Amino acid sequence: MKSEVTATIDMTSIDTASAQRDEHLRNADFFEVEKYPTMTYRSTGIQRLHIAD
């Protein structure tokens, strides 16, 4: 299907219910939030899947 979605994510909003893990994800080991405070997700299509009951 022809479809497109774009979302901008505030990386400072990371919340995994573990403050220590959240800080680790925000540092340079992962997302480097101080330098890159947002992430953009872009989808260029969707696909319909049939899941059996």
Number of C-alpha atoms within 10 A of each C-alpha: 8 7 9 10 10 10 10 10 13 13 18 16 11 16 12 10 8 10 11 9 12 15 14 14 19 19 13 12 8 10 17 14 18 12 9 13 14 15 13 10 10 11 10 10 10 11 8 6 6 6 5 4 3
